Amino acid sequence: MTNLRHKLTNPVFEQIAQVANSNNLETYVIGGYVRDLILGIPSKDIDFVVAGSGIDLAKKVADYLHCKNVQYFKNFGTAMVRYRGEELEFVGARKESYDRNSRKPIVENGTIHDDQLRRDFTINALAISLNQSNFGELTDPFNGLDDLQRGIIRTPLDPDITFSDDPLRMLRAIRFACRLGFTICKETEDAIARNAKRMEIVSKERIVDELNKIMATAKPSRGFMILMQTGLLDLILPQLVKLKGVEIKEGKGHKDNFLHTLQVLDNVAAMSDNVWLRWAALFHDIAKPNVKRFVNGTWTFHSHEFLGAKMIPQIFKQMKLPLNDKMKYVQKLVGMHHRAIPISNDEITDSAVRRLIYDAGDDLDDLLILCRADITSKIEEKRNRFLNNYKIVSQKIEELEKKDFRRNWQPPIDGNYIMRTFEMQPSRNVGVIKDCIKDSILDGKIDNTFEAAYNLMIEKGLELGLTAVHPHLDPNTL
């Protein structure tokens, strides 16, 4: 038998073992902590299973450790003890059975072996004894250690039963494959495909939680490729499935936009941990199937970024993703992802770059990451041209920000100043003058100064038939 006593270096294991043994409670460390311990991955969440009441053991442990930070979840028979930056979760060993129309199991008290049987994957069913007679001994009824060493995701029981009982486990299998760099064994992956429709009983919130965890991995494309291969993507995000494939006309085909999207997603993941920037990468070409045209021997996707931005609120609502600033952020980046590298122009003007800085605001750096990640052409000349334009834009942004133009810039004269000067109420003319000043500075027609903006305000006001009632107001007094 494998003994991992040498790995249980945290004093809390000896302390809990003392409490468990003095109360004659069969107790084990189990699940993800054991998996990560063997893999050498740090973890602060430790799960303990006891042949008895997890809540009772948690109370005794909390008393022994003089710890008052304890939460009890009586409906689930679990308790959480927060101790020195770690979360210690205690649960009584149980066995489960399922109704076909619900993920919620019928729970009964069980043995440690019963508890291991209900685990989703063999690598999560590993348990280490804290009992006095065999402290540190690994209990591994399904050869999970071997699967861990071979990098295999496999269910302890028949995968069709495992996934039909709790379909969320299909997404968990994909998430673990991505996070750990493991392979889902063929029998298990085939079962995911057979049971894909069972995902319909899982709430959108739980699905999104798993997708966010897949998104947070080093190479999230692996997860979305498996989702596609197993048919889960058709049920979760059918808009992405429409990107798949290449259509050929007159001997000319466009690139596979699904594969391109996954490459952009991985490119972003290599440059940023921002999960919402990764969502923007996933959706950046979402509207291409809707605007695809074959015109004069060429495939076009005109205005896909604008339509894509319009699609984002509905997709977020459908997915139960947050309909707040996160959604607006993704929508903004999808709508702007073609702005930073105007590849059709021979010359990139200061005016275009000023507008880019103004429109992107605080999200400019993230937009540049997305635009850089979007350069995936395998044609060297085309790729080099795009990269060169990206470099020029980046340099111009740096130059303009050093010179006179900052992100989140606002014109030197605002609506209040215009209304006070002309002694007028809010109206269309106020907006006309404001836009005139803003556009003139962005286009380089006037300097980015108060004096230049003031003179233009007076001039534009005269054009509109307005007279300055209070000229030369000090803007600092408003």
C-alpha positions as CSV (number, residue, x, y, z in Angstrom):
1,M,0.0,0.0,0.0
2,T,1.2,3.5,-0.8
3,N,1.8,5.7,2.3
4,L,1.9,9.5,1.9
5,R,2.6,10.3,5.5
6,H,5.7,12.2,4.4
7,K,3.5,14.6,2.4
8,L,1.3,15.5,5.3
9,T,3.6,18.2,6.6
10,N,0.9,20.6,7.7
11,P,0.5,20.3,11.5
12,V,-3.3,20.5,11.1
13,F,-3.4,16.8,9.9
14,E,-1.8,15.5,13.1
15,Q,-4.2,17.8,15.1
16,I,-7.3,16.6,13.4
17,A,-6.0,13.0,13.6
18,Q,-5.7,13.4,17.4
19,V,-9.3,14.7,17.7
20,A,-10.7,11.9,15.4
21,N,-8.8,9.1,17.1
22,S,-9.7,10.2,20.6
23,N,-13.4,10.1,19.5
24,N,-13.0,6.9,17.6
25,L,-14.0,8.4,14.3
26,E,-12.7,6.9,11.1
27,T,-11.4,10.0,9.2
28,Y,-9.7,10.7,5.8
29,V,-8.4,13.6,3.8
30,I,-10.2,13.2,0.4
31,G,-10.7,14.6,-3.0
32,G,-9.1,17.5,-4.8
33,Y,-6.6,18.2,-2.0
34,V,-5.2,14.7,-2.2
35,R,-5.0,15.0,-6.0
36,D,-3.2,18.3,-5.9
37,L,-0.9,17.1,-3.0
38,I,0.3,14.3,-5.1
39,L,0.8,16.5,-8.1
40,G,2.6,19.1,-6.1
41,I,0.0,21.8,-6.6
42,P,-0.6,24.2,-3.6
43,S,-4.1,24.2,-2.2
44,K,-5.7,25.8,0.8
45,D,-9.0,24.0,0.7
46,I,-8.9,20.7,2.5
47,D,-11.8,18.2,2.5
48,F,-12.2,15.6,5.3
49,V,-14.7,12.7,5.3
50,V,-15.7,10.9,8.4
51,A,-17.6,7.7,9.0
52,G,-20.2,9.6,11.1
53,S,-21.2,13.2,11.5
54,G,-19.0,15.8,9.7
55,I,-20.6,18.6,11.7
56,D,-19.8,16.9,15.1
57,L,-16.2,16.4,14.1
58,A,-15.9,20.0,12.9
59,K,-17.2,21.2,16.3
60,K,-14.7,19.1,18.1
61,V,-11.8,20.2,15.9
62,A,-12.8,23.9,16.2
63,D,-12.8,23.5,20.0
64,Y,-9.4,21.7,19.9
65,L,-7.9,24.5,17.7
66,H,-9.6,27.3,19.7
67,C,-11.1,28.4,16.4
68,K,-14.4,30.4,16.3
69,N,-14.6,30.9,12.6
70,V,-16.9,28.0,11.8
71,Q,-19.9,27.7,9.5
72,Y,-22.4,24.8,9.7
73,F,-24.5,23.7,6.8
74,K,-27.0,21.4,8.5
75,N,-29.1,20.8,5.3
76,F,-26.0,19.3,3.6
77,G,-24.4,17.7,6.7
78,T,-21.2,19.7,6.2
79,A,-19.2,22.3,8.2
80,M,-16.4,24.7,7.3
81,V,-13.6,25.6,9.7
82,R,-11.4,28.6,8.7
83,Y,-8.0,28.2,10.4
84,R,-4.8,30.1,9.7
85,G,-5.7,31.0,6.1
86,E,-7.0,27.5,5.2
87,E,-10.6,26.2,4.7
88,L,-11.2,22.8,6.4
89,E,-14.4,21.2,5.2
90,F,-15.9,18.3,7.1
91,V,-18.6,15.9,5.7
92,G,-20.0,12.6,6.8
93,A,-19.5,9.7,4.5
94,R,-22.6,9.1,2.4
95,K,-24.0,7.3,-0.6
96,E,-26.2,8.9,-3.2
97,S,-28.9,8.0,-5.7
98,Y,-30.5,10.2,-8.3
99,D,-33.9,11.0,-9.8
100,R,-33.6,11.3,-13.6
101,N,-35.1,14.8,-13.7
102,S,-32.8,16.4,-11.1
103,R,-29.1,16.8,-10.2
104,K,-30.0,16.8,-6.6
105,P,-29.1,13.4,-5.1
106,I,-31.0,11.4,-2.5
107,V,-28.4,11.1,0.3
108,E,-28.0,8.4,2.9
109,N,-25.3,7.7,5.5
110,G,-22.6,5.4,4.1
111,T,-19.2,4.0,4.5
112,I,-15.9,5.6,3.3
113,H,-16.0,3.3,0.3
114,D,-19.6,4.5,-0.5
115,D,-18.3,8.0,-0.4
116,Q,-15.5,7.3,-2.8
117,L,-18.0,5.6,-5.1
118,R,-20.0,8.8,-5.4
119,R,-17.0,10.8,-6.5
120,D,-16.9,12.1,-10.1
121,F,-13.4,10.9,-11.2
122,T,-10.9,8.4,-10.1
123,I,-8.3,11.1,-9.4
124,N,-10.8,12.8,-7.1
125,A,-11.7,9.6,-5.2
126,L,-8.3,9.3,-3.6
127,A,-8.3,9.4,0.2
128,I,-5.5,9.5,2.8
129,S,-6.1,7.9,6.2
130,L,-5.8,10.0,9.4
131,N,-6.4,7.0,11.6
132,Q,-3.9,5.9,14.2
133,S,-3.5,2.4,12.8
134,N,-2.6,3.5,9.2
135,F,-1.9,7.2,9.3
136,G,-0.9,8.5,5.8
137,E,-2.0,5.3,3.9
138,L,-3.6,6.0,0.5
139,T,-7.0,4.4,-0.1
140,D,-7.4,4.1,-3.9
141,P,-10.1,1.6,-4.9
142,F,-10.3,2.7,-8.6
143,N,-6.6,3.0,-9.5
144,G,-6.8,6.8,-9.4
145,L,-3.1,7.1,-8.6
146,D,-2.3,5.3,-11.8
147,D,-4.6,7.6,-13.7
148,L,-3.0,10.6,-12.0
149,Q,0.5,9.5,-13.1
150,R,-0.7,8.8,-16.7
151,G,-2.7,12.0,-16.9
152,I,-6.1,10.4,-17.5
153,I,-9.6,11.6,-16.6
154,R,-11.9,8.6,-15.9
155,T,-15.0,7.9,-13.9
156,P,-15.0,5.4,-11.0
157,L,-18.2,3.8,-12.2
158,D,-20.0,3.4,-15.6
159,P,-19.5,6.9,-17.2
160,D,-23.1,6.8,-18.7
161,I,-24.5,6.5,-15.2
162,T,-22.1,9.1,-13.7
163,F,-23.0,11.7,-16.3
164,S,-26.7,10.9,-16.5
165,D,-26.9,11.2,-12.7
166,D,-25.1,14.6,-12.6
167,P,-24.5,16.1,-16.1
168,L,-22.4,18.9,-14.7
169,R,-19.7,16.3,-14.3
170,M,-19.2,16.4,-18.0
171,L,-18.1,20.0,-17.8
172,R,-16.0,19.2,-14.8
173,A,-14.2,16.5,-16.8
174,I,-13.4,19.0,-19.5
175,R,-12.3,21.6,-16.9
176,F,-9.9,19.2,-15.2
177,A,-8.5,18.1,-18.5
178,C,-7.8,21.8,-19.3
179,R,-6.5,22.7,-15.9
180,L,-4.2,19.7,-15.4
181,G,-3.3,19.1,-19.1
182,F,-4.8,15.6,-18.8
183,T,-6.6,13.5,-21.4
184,I,-10.2,12.4,-21.0
185,C,-10.1,8.6,-21.7
186,K,-12.1,7.5,-24.8
187,E,-14.8,5.6,-22.9
188,T,-15.4,8.7,-20.7
189,E,-15.4,11.2,-23.6
190,D,-17.7,8.9,-25.7
191,A,-20.1,8.9,-22.7
192,I,-20.1,12.7,-22.6
193,A,-21.2,12.8,-26.3
194,R,-23.9,10.2,-25.6
195,N,-25.2,12.1,-22.6
196,A,-24.8,15.7,-23.9
197,K,-28.5,16.4,-23.9
198,R,-28.7,15.7,-20.2
199,M,-27.0,19.1,-19.8
200,E,-30.5,20.6,-20.2
201,I,-31.3,19.9,-16.6
202,V,-28.3,21.9,-15.4
203,S,-28.8,25.6,-14.5
204,K,-27.1,28.2,-16.7
205,E,-25.4,29.6,-13.6
206,R,-23.6,26.3,-12.9
207,I,-22.6,25.9,-16.5
208,V,-21.2,29.5,-16.6
209,D,-19.2,28.8,-13.4
210,E,-17.5,25.8,-15.1
211,L,-16.9,27.7,-18.3
212,N,-15.3,30.5,-16.3
213,K,-13.0,28.0,-14.8
214,I,-12.1,26.6,-18.2
215,M,-11.5,30.2,-19.4
216,A,-9.1,30.7,-16.5
217,T,-6.8,27.9,-17.6
218,A,-3.5,28.4,-19.5
219,K,-5.0,27.0,-22.8
220,P,-8.8,27.3,-22.7
221,S,-9.0,26.3,-26.4
222,R,-8.7,22.7,-25.3
223,G,-11.9,22.9,-23.4
224,F,-13.9,24.5,-26.2
225,M,-12.5,21.9,-28.7
226,I,-13.8,19.1,-26.5
227,L,-17.1,20.9,-26.1
228,M,-17.4,21.0,-29.8
229,Q,-16.3,17.4,-30.3
230,T,-18.8,16.0,-27.8
231,G,-21.8,18.1,-28.9
232,L,-22.0,20.1,-25.7
233,L,-21.2,23.4,-27.4
234,D,-24.4,23.0,-29.6
235,L,-26.4,23.1,-26.4
236,I,-24.4,25.7,-24.5
237,L,-23.3,28.2,-27.2
238,P,-24.7,27.4,-30.6
239,Q,-23.5,30.7,-32.0
240,L,-19.9,29.5,-31.7
241,V,-20.7,26.3,-33.5
242,K,-21.8,28.3,-36.6
243,L,-18.2,29.6,-36.9
244,K,-17.0,26.0,-37.6
245,G,-16.1,24.9,-41.1
246,V,-14.8,26.3,-44.4
247,E,-17.1,27.1,-47.3
248,I,-15.6,27.0,-50.8
249,K,-16.8,28.9,-53.9
250,E,-15.0,29.2,-57.2
251,G,-12.1,27.4,-55.7
252,K,-11.7,29.9,-52.9
253,G,-12.4,29.2,-49.2
254,H,-12.3,31.4,-46.1
255,K,-10.5,30.3,-42.9
256,D,-12.2,28.2,-40.3
257,N,-13.4,31.0,-38.0
258,F,-13.9,28.6,-35.1
259,L,-10.3,27.4,-35.1
260,H,-9.2,31.0,-35.6
261,T,-11.3,32.1,-32.6
262,L,-9.7,29.4,-30.4
263,Q,-6.2,30.5,-31.5
264,V,-7.1,34.1,-30.6
265,L,-8.4,32.9,-27.2
266,D,-5.2,31.1,-26.5
267,N,-3.1,34.1,-27.6
268,V,-5.0,36.4,-25.2
269,A,-4.6,33.8,-22.4
270,A,-0.9,33.9,-22.9
271,M,-0.9,37.7,-22.4
272,S,-3.6,38.3,-19.8
273,D,-5.3,36.6,-16.9
274,N,-8.4,38.8,-17.4
275,V,-11.2,36.3,-17.9
276,W,-13.5,38.9,-19.4
277,L,-10.9,39.8,-22.0
278,R,-10.8,36.1,-22.8
279,W,-14.6,36.1,-23.2
280,A,-14.2,39.1,-25.6
281,A,-11.7,37.0,-27.6
282,L,-14.1,34.1,-27.7
283,F,-16.9,36.3,-29.1
284,H,-14.9,38.7,-31.2
285,D,-15.9,37.1,-34.5
286,I,-19.3,35.8,-33.3
287,A,-21.3,37.6,-36.1
288,K,-19.2,36.4,-39.0
289,P,-21.6,33.7,-40.1
290,N,-24.4,36.4,-40.2
291,V,-22.5,38.7,-42.6
292,K,-20.5,36.3,-44.7
293,R,-20.7,37.1,-48.4
294,F,-18.9,36.0,-51.5
295,V,-18.4,39.1,-53.7
296,N,-16.3,39.4,-56.9
297,G,-14.4,36.3,-56.1
298,T,-13.6,37.2,-52.5
299,W,-15.1,36.2,-49.1
300,T,-16.1,39.2,-47.0
301,F,-17.3,39.7,-43.4
302,H,-18.1,43.4,-43.5
303,S,-19.3,45.0,-40.3
304,H,-19.1,41.8,-38.3
305,E,-17.6,43.7,-35.4
306,F,-20.6,46.0,-35.1
307,L,-23.2,43.2,-35.4
308,G,-21.1,41.2,-33.0
309,A,-21.3,44.0,-30.4
310,K,-25.1,44.1,-30.8
311,M,-25.3,40.3,-30.2
312,I,-23.4,40.4,-26.9
313,P,-26.3,41.5,-24.6
314,Q,-28.6,38.7,-25.9
315,I,-25.8,36.1,-25.6
316,F,-25.0,37.2,-22.0
317,K,-28.8,37.1,-21.2
318,Q,-29.1,33.6,-22.7
319,M,-26.0,32.3,-20.9
320,K,-26.9,34.0,-17.5
321,L,-23.6,35.9,-17.7
322,P,-23.6,39.2,-15.8
323,L,-25.6,42.0,-17.5
324,N,-23.5,44.7,-16.0
325,D,-20.2,46.5,-16.6
326,K,-18.6,43.1,-17.6
327,M,-21.0,42.7,-20.4
328,K,-20.5,46.3,-21.5
329,Y,-16.7,45.7,-21.5
330,V,-17.0,42.6,-23.7
331,Q,-19.4,44.4,-26.0
332,K,-17.1,47.3,-26.3
333,L,-14.0,45.2,-27.2
334,V,-15.9,43.1,-29.7
335,G,-17.2,46.3,-31.4
336,M,-13.7,47.9,-31.5
337,H,-11.4,44.9,-32.2
338,H,-10.8,46.1,-35.8
339,R,-10.1,49.7,-34.9
340,A,-6.5,49.4,-33.6
341,I,-5.0,48.0,-36.8
342,P,-6.5,49.7,-39.8
343,I,-4.8,47.3,-42.2
344,S,-6.3,48.8,-45.3
345,N,-4.6,52.2,-44.9
346,D,-1.2,53.0,-46.1
347,E,-0.9,55.7,-43.4
348,I,-2.2,55.7,-39.9
349,T,-3.2,59.3,-39.0
350,D,-2.8,61.0,-35.6
351,S,-6.6,61.7,-35.8
352,A,-7.5,58.0,-36.1
353,V,-5.2,57.2,-33.1
354,R,-6.6,60.0,-31.0
355,R,-10.1,58.7,-31.6
356,L,-9.0,55.2,-30.7
357,I,-7.6,56.5,-27.4
358,Y,-10.7,58.5,-26.7
359,D,-13.2,55.7,-27.5
360,A,-11.2,52.9,-25.8
361,G,-10.5,54.9,-22.6
362,D,-9.3,52.7,-19.7
363,D,-9.8,49.6,-21.9
364,L,-7.1,50.6,-24.4
365,D,-4.4,48.3,-23.2
366,D,-6.9,45.3,-23.2
367,L,-8.0,46.3,-26.7
368,L,-4.5,46.3,-27.9
369,I,-3.9,42.8,-26.4
370,L,-7.0,41.5,-28.3
371,C,-5.9,43.1,-31.5
372,R,-2.4,41.7,-31.3
373,A,-3.9,38.3,-30.5
374,D,-6.1,38.5,-33.5
375,I,-3.1,38.4,-35.9
376,T,-3.1,34.7,-36.8
377,S,-2.5,34.7,-40.5
378,K,-0.3,31.9,-41.7
379,I,0.7,34.0,-44.8
380,E,4.0,35.5,-43.7
381,E,3.7,38.7,-45.8
382,K,0.2,39.4,-44.5
383,R,1.1,38.6,-40.9
384,N,4.2,40.9,-41.1
385,R,2.1,43.7,-42.5
386,F,-0.4,43.4,-39.7
387,L,2.3,43.2,-37.1
388,N,4.0,46.3,-38.5
389,N,0.8,48.3,-38.4
390,Y,0.2,47.1,-34.9
391,K,3.6,48.4,-34.0
392,I,3.0,51.8,-35.6
393,V,-0.3,52.2,-33.8
394,S,1.3,51.3,-30.5
395,Q,4.1,53.8,-31.1
396,K,1.7,56.6,-32.1
397,I,-0.4,56.0,-29.0
398,E,2.8,56.3,-26.8
399,E,3.8,59.5,-28.7
400,L,0.4,61.2,-28.4
401,E,0.1,60.3,-24.7
402,K,3.5,61.8,-24.0
403,K,2.6,64.9,-26.1
404,D,-0.9,66.2,-25.3
405,F,-3.5,63.4,-25.3
406,R,-4.4,61.1,-22.4
407,R,-6.8,58.3,-22.3
408,N,-10.1,59.2,-20.6
409,W,-9.5,62.7,-22.0
410,Q,-12.4,65.1,-21.9
411,P,-12.7,68.3,-24.0
412,P,-11.5,71.5,-22.1
413,I,-15.0,72.9,-22.3
414,D,-18.0,71.0,-21.1
415,G,-21.8,71.5,-21.5
416,N,-22.1,73.5,-18.2
417,Y,-19.6,76.0,-19.5
418,I,-21.4,76.3,-22.8
419,M,-24.8,76.9,-21.1
420,R,-23.4,79.5,-18.8
421,T,-21.6,81.4,-21.6
422,F,-24.7,81.6,-23.8
423,E,-27.2,81.7,-20.9
424,M,-29.2,78.7,-22.3
425,Q,-30.9,75.6,-21.0
426,P,-30.0,72.1,-22.0
427,S,-30.7,71.7,-25.7
428,R,-29.6,70.2,-29.0
429,N,-27.3,73.2,-29.6
430,V,-25.3,72.4,-26.5
431,G,-24.5,69.0,-27.9
432,V,-23.7,70.4,-31.3
433,I,-21.1,72.8,-29.8
434,K,-19.7,70.1,-27.5
435,D,-19.3,67.6,-30.4
436,C,-17.8,70.3,-32.6
437,I,-15.1,71.0,-30.0
438,K,-14.4,67.3,-29.3
439,D,-14.2,66.3,-33.0
440,S,-12.0,69.3,-33.9
441,I,-9.5,68.4,-31.3
442,L,-9.6,64.7,-32.2
443,D,-9.1,65.5,-35.9
444,G,-6.2,67.9,-35.1
445,K,-8.1,70.9,-36.5
446,I,-7.5,72.9,-33.3
447,D,-5.0,72.5,-30.4
448,N,-6.0,70.6,-27.3
449,T,-6.2,73.8,-25.2
450,F,-8.9,75.8,-23.4
451,E,-8.2,78.9,-25.6
452,A,-8.6,77.0,-28.9
453,A,-11.7,75.3,-27.6
454,Y,-13.2,78.7,-26.4
455,N,-12.6,80.4,-29.7
456,L,-14.3,77.6,-31.6
457,M,-17.2,77.6,-29.1
458,I,-17.8,81.3,-29.8
459,E,-17.5,80.8,-33.5
460,K,-19.9,77.8,-33.6
461,G,-22.3,79.7,-31.3
462,L,-22.5,82.5,-33.8
463,E,-23.2,80.0,-36.6
464,L,-26.1,78.7,-34.6
465,G,-27.4,82.3,-33.9
466,L,-26.2,82.3,-30.3
467,T,-24.6,85.3,-28.5
468,A,-22.2,85.0,-25.6
469,V,-24.0,86.6,-22.7
470,H,-21.2,85.8,-20.2
471,P,-17.9,85.7,-22.2
472,H,-14.5,84.9,-20.7
473,L,-15.9,82.9,-17.7
474,D,-13.3,81.3,-15.5
475,P,-13.9,77.6,-15.9
476,N,-12.6,77.0,-12.4
477,T,-15.5,78.9,-10.9
478,L,-18.1,76.6,-12.4
